[in-house]
Amino acid sequence: AEQLVQDASSRFNVKLRRPIEVLSLRRVQLIAPEAYTRFTLIRQAWGSLLLGLEALRLMVPEVYIDTTGWAFPYPLAKLAGCKVACYVHYPTVSANMLGRVWSRQAMYNNDEAVTGSSLLSLLKLVYYQAFAVVYGLAGACAGVYRAQGGSDGQGERVGCRIRQLMAATSRQLHRQLHKSSESWCRRLDR
């Protein structure tokens, strides 16, 4: 706990007035991407809910602070009476991820089985769209937000509203999904 207080002070210029308590959680592996080979996002989201529930069963804090980027436990924390705050370094669903699916670029989150199939790529775009909507709804439960700014990941930290971030992501996903479905339908017509 002492190291976290020192880090908060040196990195973010935050001075805490009261001591904090840190609890160890047993189910941290539930949000590790290595734990899942398929449907990683949805399985990690479910894992984040279970991890959040474990944390809230150990203690219901005055302020629930998340730094993982997994917004799905926020509604649970809010229902438990907590104020919810978060720092999102990388959003769970990003335009970069969608771009890789859209361009059918094989990578760690978009394997060759998907990139080689128009249908699987379209289904993955739908999956990401639905996921982004639910992510945005869960993220809207946070009252205080911080996010990493800049498209290169090196930009200054800026305050933002997750609802606006998720709405923008959702609009972008929708546009790309629409383009992808038009392209896919044209291929079927041939």
SVG drawing of the C-alpha trace seen along z (x, -y; Angstrom):
<svg xmlns="http://www.w3.org/2000/svg" viewBox="-27 -17 35 38">
<polyline fill="none" stroke="black" stroke-width="0.4" points="0.0,0.0 2.8,-2.4 4.4,-1.9 1.1,-2.6 0.8,-5.9 4.3,-6.9 3.6,-6.0 0.4,-8.0 2.3,-11.0 5.2,-10.8 3.4,-9.9 0.1,-11.7 0.8,-14.3 -2.0,-12.9 -1.7,-13.3 -3.9,-10.9 -5.2,-12.2 -6.1,-8.8 -4.3,-5.5 -5.4,-2.9 -5.9,0.8 -4.8,3.2 -6.4,6.6 -4.9,9.6 -7.3,11.2 -7.1,14.9 -8.7,14.8 -6.4,12.4 -5.7,15.0 -9.3,14.6 -8.4,11.4 -5.1,12.6 -5.4,12.9 -3.0,15.9 -5.7,17.9 -8.0,17.9 -7.3,19.0 -10.7,18.1 -13.3,15.5 -10.7,13.8 -12.6,10.5 -15.9,12.0 -14.1,14.5 -11.9,11.8 -15.0,9.6 -16.7,12.5 -13.5,13.0 -13.4,9.3 -17.0,9.5 -16.0,12.5 -12.8,10.7 -14.8,7.6 -17.3,9.6 -14.5,11.3 -13.1,7.8 -16.5,6.5 -17.1,9.6 -13.8,8.9 -14.6,5.3 -17.1,2.7 -14.9,-0.4 -16.1,-4.0 -14.4,-4.4 -13.9,-1.5 -10.8,-2.4 -10.0,-0.4 -6.8,-0.5 -7.3,2.6 -9.6,1.1 -12.2,3.8 -15.4,1.7 -17.7,4.6 -17.5,4.7 -18.4,1.0 -22.2,1.6 -21.7,4.1 -19.6,1.6 -22.1,-1.2 -25.0,1.1 -22.9,1.9 -22.9,-1.8 -19.3,-2.7 -18.2,-5.7 -16.4,-4.4 -13.2,-5.9 -11.0,-4.5 -7.8,-5.1 -7.9,-3.6 -4.5,-3.2 -5.7,-1.1 -9.4,-0.7 -10.6,2.9 -12.0,2.4 -10.0,0.0 -10.1,-1.3 -6.7,0.4 -8.2,3.8 -11.1,3.1 -8.8,1.9 -6.9,5.2 -10.1,7.2 -11.4,4.8 -8.1,5.0 -8.0,8.8 -4.5,8.4 -3.3,11.5 -2.1,10.7 -2.3,11.8 -5.9,10.8 -6.9,11.8 -5.7,15.2 -5.4,16.5 -8.6,18.5 -10.5,15.2 -8.4,13.2 -8.9,15.8 -12.7,15.7 -15.0,12.8 -17.8,14.3 -15.6,14.8 -14.2,11.3 -17.8,9.9 -18.9,12.0 -15.9,10.7 -16.8,7.1 -20.3,7.7 -18.8,9.3 -16.6,6.2 -19.6,3.8 -21.8,5.6 -18.9,5.8 -18.2,2.0 -21.8,1.2 -21.9,3.2 -18.4,1.9 -19.7,-1.6 -22.8,-1.0 -20.7,0.5 -18.1,-2.3 -20.9,-4.9 -21.2,-3.8 -17.9,-5.4 -18.0,-9.0 -14.3,-9.9 -12.3,-9.1 -8.7,-9.4 -7.5,-8.0 -4.2,-7.9 -4.3,-10.5 -2.7,-10.6 -3.0,-8.2 0.6,-6.9 0.1,-5.9 2.8,-8.4 0.5,-11.4 -0.2,-13.3 -2.8,-12.0 -6.1,-13.8 -9.4,-13.7 -12.2,-12.2 -15.6,-10.8 -15.8,-7.1 -19.3,-7.6 -17.9,-9.9 -15.0,-7.5 -17.3,-4.5 -19.8,-6.4 -17.0,-7.4 -15.7,-3.8 -19.2,-2.5 -19.8,-4.9 -16.5,-3.9 -17.3,-0.2 -20.7,-0.8 -19.3,-2.6 -16.7,0.1 -19.2,2.9 -21.6,1.3 -18.7,1.0 -17.7,4.6 -21.2,5.9 -21.6,4.1 -18.4,5.5 -19.3,9.0 -22.7,8.8 -21.1,7.6 -18.8,10.7 -21.9,13.0 -23.6,11.4 -20.7,12.4"/>
</svg>
